[in-house]
Amino acid sequence: MSVFDIEIGALAGGPADLAQYRGRAVLIVNVASQCGLTPQYAALEKLQQHYAPRGFTVLGVPCNQFMGQEPGTPEEIATFCSATYGASFPMTQKTDVHGEGRHPLYAALITTADADGYSGEVRWNFEKFLIAPDGTVAARFSPQTEPDAPQIIATLEQILPA
């Protein structure tokens, strides 16, 4: 089973249909609107704009599990991201990424280790998982790693389908 087979809702309601990303590289990021790392939205949108024509998508996963830093309604989250950062990439419903209520998507993602060997619980908002076009996890990056960091770009360039 690949990440693309997991069901999750879309921020605007209905299914997010991860299967539509089969054959594309995807950067899955748990996001929050009131976090010190929130300015990463700008770099995420730049990645989306630059690499989308080559078979890439950013997928934002709002999460309110880290100090309540994503308290908004779906409408408030969408408006904030669009108005403040011009974010156009797709987003899922607000999702639990750790603990007993962890969504199956994150249960599949967290077994992958980052470059320092860390695997397990999501550490904070903006932890990043790069998904290969076949639905496997290609890499994991810490929340502090900027979306346009050389290690993310290098790994993305290696797995892009086009």
Phi, psi and omega in degrees: 000135179258168176305327183291349179268354184274136180270136176207150180278159176271156180302321182278001182105161183076182181283147175280340178051069180299338179300335179295343180266359177304130182092359178242157169275140183226134173254110179267127185225126173280120190247161177208144185274343185237044184245154175298339180266000182307326178302348175297342176307321182298314179290325177298317180293322177298318176300314180302311182295319184287317188260348181306318179296343180260011176095042183227147176217137166272138175235111178275137179236093180300139182217134181250021185274350183250096180056029176061036186274004173225069185276350189291164172284166176306319180295317179295319179297312181299316180295314179302311184296319181288311184289321185275320186238000181066023184296124180244354183286156182292154178224148177270176171298161175299132193224143171278128183253353176211170179084189184298328181268015182306133178292146178305331177301313181284333173299324179284325185284319192289352178283346179278135178270150174275184184297336179270001178091003180282128170226166181113205188312144171296132187276328183190179175300149176073025168288140189239137177233120179266122184256130178285161180303339178272001177091005176269155179279117182273329183194158177232141182226143183294160178303325183285345178288119181295144181303333180258019179297148182306322182291327176289314181299316181297316180292318178300314180301326180289330187254354180304136182283336185240000000 
